[in-house]
Amino acid sequence: MINYNKNLIFKKFFLDNTQFFFICLLSLSIIVWVIQAVNFLDFVTEDGHGLLVYIKYTLLNLPKIISRLMPFIFFVAICYSINNSEDKNELKIFWINGIDKKNFLNIVLKYSIIYLILQIFLNSVVIPFCQNKARTYIQTSSIDFFPSLINEKKFIDTVEKLTIYVEKKDTQNNYKNIFLKDVEDLKNTKIIYASKGILKNTNQERSLFLTDGKIININEDNITAFDFRSTTIDLSKYLTKSIIDFKIQEKDSYLLVNCYINFHILNDQSYYHILDCNESSFNILQQELYKRFVKPFYYIAVAISACFLLLFSKESINHKYYRSFTFILGAVILIFSELSASFSGKSFLNFQLSIISLILIILFQYFILYRKIRFR
């Protein structure tokens, strides 16, 4: 009967904690996502991407937001559950049913490992996949919102290698006195002037139809110019200035691990790649691997921090002070985890020190808490 009661009590405690965790995580993630989505409006207003690309890109950033918020909310959820159970005298049910604080601590640590595994899965699989997809959408998208980009009497250089100036425009995408500067490379520049122009912006065609103008070709050897009655400028070949190269955070974990172990650690030159796996990638690669596979172990550290609340009952005179101290301790550990991630990328020694410091924090906290529980 006692074993049944223990399981039932633990089930209720962690069910309440999980419910609180996911409610907070969902609420805060939506708030942060909305704020970030507003910032991403530049993709439409300045970079000229379509609304569908914008929506896909912002949605694919949601897993990254969730991952960043999870450690803090996990710590808050554990603290809340312990404090709430203490205030309602529910923790006394644990002690009455023969559950000692050491047993409770160990169960909380096992519970934290679930979130640790979930965080590693998010960091190493879900987030790189989503970020890779988001970057792919930007790479493959064309400039869909040319009409909103082109304004009267403003030089528009959002599009790579192309500058546009229009003196007048109307609601039908008709322009007057148009200047275009097309920089093909450092040696070749094309300047186009037209008295009139019409923008064709459909799924089948994206072009400027110009009439009554002049084209000037400039290269390092000579300048040529000729007039035209009408010409069409294909705009679909121009790309946005948005960053379209894949970042290391957007790459598959398997490829990163392979590069780090074989090229950087074992010095196998067959893994060399001019973009993905080279000498200059070592620091950022090391930092990224730390974030994906090592940093989640701070869940254990913050879980132990929260369990320091078990030492102080609500009848204690300074219980509010102790609760504040415990929360600050957990917050400091979370801040340290962020700093250690940056520190780990500086060198291989720093990477090792960051791992060692994590282990020491966990062991030191556990030793102190276990000893205090034992002698109380």
N, C-alpha and C positions, 0 to 999 in steps of 0.2 A: 504493500500500500504506500509505503514511504517513497519508493522509487517512482511509482505512478504520480504521486504528488509533486515530486521534484521535476519530472518531465513536464507536467502540466504547468507548473509555475514558470519554468524556463521558457516554455513555449509562449506563454502570455507575455512575458517580459520582452522577448525578442520580436514577437509579432507587433507589439506596440511600438517598439523602437524602429522596426522596419517601416511601419506605416508612417511614422513621423518623418523618417529619413526621406522616403520617396515623395511625400507631400512637399517638404521643404525643397528638395532637389528639383522637382518639377516646377514649382513656383518661381524659384530663383533663376532657373535655367531659362524659362520663358521671358522673364524680365530682362536678363542679360542678352538673350537672343534678339529681342525686339530692339534694344539699344544698339546692338551691333548691326542689325539689319538696316537701321536708319543710317548708320555710318557707311554701309555698303551701297547706299543709293548713288554714290559717285560712279558706280559701274554703269548706271543708266544716264545720269545727268552730265557726267564729264567724259567717261570712257566710251559711251555710245553702245553698250551692250543691250540686248533685248531684255524685256521684262521676264521672260521665261528663264533666261540664263541667270538673271538676278535672283529669282525665287529658288532655283535649284542650288545655286552657290550658297545662299544664306542657310537653307535647310541642311545642307551637307556640313555646315560648320557647327550644327547643334551638338553632335557627339563630342566635339572638342570642348565646348562650353561645359557640358555635363561632366566630362572627365576632370576639368580644372576645379569644379565646385565640389566634387565628391568627397575628397579628404576632409575639408573643413566641415561640411554638413554631417559627415559620419561622426566626427568628434563632437559636434554640437548635439547630435542625436543621442549618443551614448551618455553625455553629461546630463541632458534633459531627462532621459529615461531613469537614470540613477537618482537624480534629484527629485523627480516626480514620485518615484517609488518610495523614496525616503520620507517625503512630505506626507504621503498617504499611508505610511506605516506598512507598505507592502513588502519592503525589504525584511521586516521582522518575520514575515511568513517564511522567507528563505531560511533564516537562522533557526526558527522554531522547527522546521521540517528537516533539520540536520544538515543543511547546506552551509558549509563554512565559507568564509571569505576567500580562502585560497582556491577552493573549488569554483567559486563564482568568477574569480579572476581568470582562471584557466579556460572556463567556458566562454568568457568574453573574448579572449585571445583567439580561440577557435572560430568564433563568430567573425572576428576581424579578418581572418584568413579568407573568408568567402568574398569579402569586398576587395581584398588584395588581389585575388585571382581575377575578379571582375575588372579591376582597374588595369591589370596587365593585359587582359584580353582587349579592352577598349584601346589602350595605348599602342599595342603591337599589331592589332588586326583591324579593328573597326575604324579608328581615326585615320591611319594612313590610307586605307581604302577610300574613305569619304573625301579626304583632302586631295587624293589623287584624282578622284572623279570630278571634284570641283575645279581643279586646275585644267582638267581635260575639257570641261565645258567652256572655259575661257579660251583655251587654245583653238578650239574648233568653231567658236562663235565668230560671226562677222559683225561689222558695225551696223547694228540694226536701227539705230536712232539718229541717223544723219539729220533729219529735219529738226530735231530738238537741239542738235549740236551747233548748227549753223545759225548765227545771229547777225543782225545788221551791224556794220561798222566795227566788227571785232575780228581779230586774227585768231583763227581756230587751229591749234596744232595738236589736238587730241590724237589724231590719226598719225601713226608712225610714217615719217618721211614725206608727209603732206601738210602744207599750210594753206588754209582757205580764208579769203576775205570777201565779204559781200556787202555792197553799199546799201542795197534795198532788197526786201523779200516780202512776199505776201502769203496768205494762208494756203494757197494752192501750190506752194513750193516753186514759185517762179522768182527768179533772181535777176537783178540788174547790176551791171558793173562788177564783174566777178574776177578775182585774181587768185590763181593757184600757183603754188610753188612746190614742185615735185623733186625731191632730192634723191635720186636713184642711188648714188654713192658719193664719196668725197670728191670725185673728179667730174661728175655729170649732174647738172641741174637743169630742170625744165621749168620755165615760167610761162604761164598761160593767162591771157586776158581775153574776156568776152563781154560784150555789151549786154547779152541776155543769156539766161540759162534756165533749164527745167530739171528738177531732181526727180528721178524715177527710183522709187524705193519700195520694191515688192519682193516677194519670195523668189521670183524668177529673175529679177534684174535689179541691180543697184548701181545707178550710173548718173552722170551729169551730161545732159544734152546742151551743148553750147553753140551760140550763133554769133557771127560778126565779131571776130576776134583775131588774136595773134599769138603764135607760139614761138618762144625764144629758147633755143637749146644752147646751153653753156657748158663747155668742157675746158680742160686746161690748154688746149691748142687753139680753139677758135670759137666764135659765136655765130650761130645761124638763126635767121628769123624768117617766118613766112606767115601770111595772112590766111584765114580760113572763113568760109561762110558758115559752115557747121561742122561740128566734130562731137564725138562721144567719149567721155572719160569713164573708164570702168573703175568703179569704187570698190568692187568686191575683193580686189587684190590687196587692198590696204588693211593693215592690222591695227588694233588698238595699242596704246602704249602701256596697257596693263601688263604686269609681270606674268609671262606665260611659261617660263622655264620651271620645271619641277624642282621644288625644294627638297632637302633631305628629309624633312618631316613628313613629306608626302610619299615617300618611297617604302616599298615592301620591307618588312622586318627581316625576312629571310635573306634578302640581298644585302642588307646592312650588316647582319651578323657574319655572313660569308666574307664580305669585304674586310671587316674588322679583324676577324680571326686569321684568315688566310693571307691577306695582303699586308696588314699592319703588324700583326703579331708574328706570323710564321714567315713573313717576307716572301710570299709566293707571287712573283711578278706576273704570272699568267692571269691574275685577277685584276690587273691594272686596267683602268678605263679612264679616258681623258676627262669625262664629265662626272662619273659616278664613284670611281674608286681610285684615288690618287693620293699623293703625299699631303696635299693641302686639305684633304677631307678629314684627316685624322681627328682633329680637335672637335669639330662639329659632330662628327660621327660618334665619337666617344660620349659626348654630352647627350646626344639623342638616345643612344642605347641605355644610358643611365636613367633617363627620364622614363623610358618604356619598361625596363625590366628591374631596376633597382629602387627607384623612388617610391613605387607602390608599397614597399615594405615599411614605410613610415606609418602605415595603418596600424601596425602592431605597436609602434611607439606611442601614437596618440590614444590607442585603446588603453594602454597601461596608464597613461597620464589621466584619462578620465576615471580610471578605477581608484585613483587616490581619494576620490570622493567617498569611498567605502570606509575610510578611516575616521570620518567625522559625521556623527549623527546630528539630527536637527536640534537635539537637546544641548549640543555644545554651545558655549557662549559665543565663540568666534566662528560659528559655522558659515556665516555669510563671507567672512574674510577667507576662510579655507576654500570655499567654492570659487571665489574670485581668483585666488592664487592658482587653483587647479586649471581654470580656464586660460589664464595667462600662460601657464606652463605649456599647455597644448598648443596655444597660438604661437609661442616662441618656437616650438618644435616644427610646426608647419612652415613658419618663415625660414627656419634653418634648412628645411628640406628643399625649399626653392633656391636658397643660396648655394647649397651643396650641389644642386644640378648645374648651376653656372660654373662653380668651382671645378667640377669633375672634368670639364672639357679642356682645361688649361694644359694638362699633361697627363701621362700615364700614372705618375706618382700621385697627382691630385685625384685621379680616378680611384686609385687604391685607398687613399686617405678618406675619401668620401664614403666608400663602402665600410671601411673600418669604423669611422665615426658613427655611422648608422647602427652597426652592431653594438658598439659601446653604449650608445644611448639606450638601446633596447635592454641590454643586459644590466646596466646600471640602474635604470628605473625599476626593472623587475626585481632585482636584488633588494633595493631599498623598500619597495612596496611589500614584497614577500616577507621581509624581516619584520617590518612594522606590524603586518597582519599577524604574524606568528607570535609576537610577544605582547599582543593586546588581549 
